[in-house]
Amino acid sequence: MRPTPLIHGKMLALLGIGLLSLSAGSAIAAASSSVYLEDLTTSELQSRIKAGTTTALVPIGGTEQSGPHIALGKHNVRVHDLAGKIAQALGNTVVAPVMAYVPEGSITPPSGHMRLAGTLSIDDSTFEALLNASAKSLCQHGLTSIVFLGDHGGYQKNMVKVAAQLNQSWSKQPAKACRAHALTEYYESVQAPYVAELKRRGYSNAEIGLHAGLADTSLMLAVDPGLVRTEQLQAGAKAGYAGGVQGDPSRATAALGQIGITHQIDASVAAIRAITQHSSSQPR
């Protein structure tokens, strides 16, 4: 007996509901297993902390111009992606939301990156207060190793300063087992070592550049090529300082960027393991 059109329609509807339920269940499972704090419920985070999650990464980006060829969210997207990979490699680690507002120079009159549209800047004291409060919030919830990951060179000193202040404060509170760490290794690993590797492959200092040049553009291509306007690479090469570029991005590739990204992840994981093991061995 063949099903009537009505029965057949009901069967298809039930099948569709079943598929939607499976899809929703898969999405929930994926979210609950995520390393990103924003994807978790408060109950899921509490369960992880009880099960041994002790480390929280605080990724710090910045919203700044990078010439005509790289999107303004470069640092935010890059540090979000890499922090997730670092957390996965470490285990027992979660990633806080990215800080997208950082010191970028004087607003009025504009200096540095603020000369060009889209850059957002806050003052040092505001930035340091954000770091301080974020770390204290995470500590309050039972995450005992708070690690600042900064994708931008300009505020590395601020990270170091805040970590030192937090540790001094926590040392006077016996009940607090928290420690803050400014992971300068994350940023430094794609400076001199990465530049040396690119030079070994035949690229010059002028081409590698300091901002939005070959190195910077390659790193972005490796993480999210959608944020690089490849048709504008030649324009980027001609832009110069006035156009927000220091270097020549025209020969940038994702393969070159992956060299730096791999080194950055490996160096960060090793450094975090070293500091967290050292912290856990210290008397309270």
Beta strands, then each sheet from edge to edge (+ up, - down):
strand 1: 55-60
strand 2: 93-95
strand 3: 145-150
strand 4: 179-182
sheet 1: 2+ 1+ 3+ 4+
end
